[in-house]
């Protein structure tokens, strides 16, 4: 399932995401490649080709109910230092995950007719 198909499905269900109305592969959250030290050698790539031939995809999302929350200032981190290095293939020794950290600021949508103890 591709990014647009996934986005279309959850939007129809009343959700929105941290990546806005038009998520693209430019906001990828994985960039990894199998090494020659791992099983399935036919899938291995050299370090020079890792960025081009590896797994580069948008796989990580924060999804919220559209009527409850709005996402602002979404960010990716593949260093552990709250920054994103576009050229880095990961995991690395200093960032051991093969997925970026995704963060966003969420704002609750106020509904004046909602009860104070609403459990939504």
N, C-alpha and C positions, 0 to 999 in steps of 0.2 A: 504494500500500500504506500503510495506516494504522499508527499507533504500536502499537496492541494486536496487530494481525496480525503485524507485524515481531517484536515481543517474543515472541509465541507460537511463531513459527518457530524463532528461535534458542534458546529455552528447550528445545524438543523435541530440539534437536541437542546439548544438554549445556552450553550457555553461560549465563552470567548477565551482567548489565550494571551499570554504575555508577549507574543510576537505580532499582535495586531491583526488587521483584516486581510493582509496580503503577505503571509510568511513566505520566505524564499530560501533557497539553499545557501544564500549569502550569510545566513545566520546559523551556519552549521555548528553542531555541538559535539560531533565525533570526528576525529581525524587520526585514525590508527591504521597500522598495516602489520600483517603477520610477518614475523622474522623467520630466518632460516633455522632458528633454534626451536621453533614450535612445530607441532604435528601438521600434517597436510602441506608438505613442501611445495606442491604445485601452486599454492596460494601465496607463497612467500614473495616479497619484493625487497629489493635493495634499498638502502637509506636514501639514495639519490632519487628513487622513484616513489618513495613512500607517500609524499604529498599528492602526487598525481594519480597513482594507482591504488592507494589505500581506500579505506572506508571513510568518506567525507560526507556526512549527512546531518540533517536536522532531526534529532531523535529525542530531544529533551524539551518538555513543555511544562508550563504552569497553566492549568486550565481552571476557570472559575465560572460560576453561574453568572450570566450577563446581567440579570436583574439584581444581583447582590453585590458584586465587586467589579472594580475597574483596575486594570494593571497599568502601571506607569514606570518608565525608566528601567526597562528590563535589561539585564546585563549577563554576559558570559564570563567565566573565569576558568582558565586552564593552567594557572600557575599557583593557585593557593594564596596569591597576594592581591586579590580583587582586580586583576587585569587579564586581558585576553591577548595572547600572542598569535596572530594570524598565521605565522610561518611555522609554528611548532607542531610537530607530530607527537601525540601522547598516547599512552602513558610515558612518563619519564621517571627517573629516580626521585625527583623532587615533587612530582605530581603523579601519583600512582594510579589514577583513574583513566579509563579510556573514554569517559564522558565528561564534558565541561560541567562546571557548577553553574546553575541557572538561578538568578535572583531577580525579584521584581518588587516594586512598591505597590501594595494593594490599598485601594481606597474603597471603603464600604459605601454603597449607594443608600442614601437616606430615603426612607419611605414614610412620610408623615402619618399615614394611616396604619402603619404597622404597630403592633403592640410592643411595649417596652421589653417584655420577656419573650419575644419571638425567638424560636429556636432554629430558624433557617440558617 
